[in-house]
Amino acid sequence: MEIRLQKFLAMAGIASRRACEKLILEGRVQVNGKTVRELGVKVDPALDEVRVDGNVCRLNNKPIYILMNKPKGILTTVKDPFGRPTVIDLLKGVRERVFPVGRLDKDTEGLLILTNDGELSYRLTHPKHEIEKTYVAKVVGTPDESDFIRLRRGIVLEDGRTAPAKVRILKAGRDFTVLEIIIHEGRKRQVRRMCKAIGHPVISLKRTRIGKLNLRGLAPGCWRYMTEAEIKYLKNL
């Protein structure tokens, strides 16, 4: 049975469906020896040979789902061209190819999902599904009610207005405030840019929850396989 090329690549655990579309447009995918640059191409997994960067792609027989507490200073990527440490380097003993779902920047720590299930990754990262991500942000100074109103209504950033956020104070210090911020988008460095826009830059940032999944029992740098109940929960979101 024929399926779209980007869906095949996602099912093979190469990356999320959107990331696979980018690979195709960049000319990094070959089908039966011919480079493909269009998104409408279909392939038959039983008959066609598909390669990415010269490597043969095959459908996964065993989907993998991992929860990790990413430490600060680690890159959320599969491979870094400069040899810097990545989240994949922390997965000792995992032989299957997996990739991170979404991204935490180098200076952000916290909950991260890794998988080879491209369809689930697409679902978790697409804004239309509105899956909440909870962050704890320590910011400079003390935001006032007008700042919270802006966050709750949406902040205008260079790439457009953000969706409304949920925000509350967890702790107030003399020259800093700890906020809980809940968003369902996944723009690059979004929480940091939102806080900077209201005049209270982030000092430290941690993602504590994705939906109802949390960091309980995971020290920084540690990971575990997800339970069947957790996998079912994500697939039903």
Protein Blocks (a to p, Z undefined) as FASTA:
>chain_A
ZZdfklmmmmnomacfklmmmmmmnopaceehiacfbfkbccdfklpccdeehiacdddf
bdcdddddddehiacdfbdfklpacfklmmghiabdcddehjddfkbgcjddddfbfklm
mmmmpmklopacddddddehjddfklmmmmmnopadfkopadddddddfbdcfkbccddd
ddfbdcehklmmmmmmnopacfbdcdfbghjbcfehiaghiacdddfklmmmmmmZZ
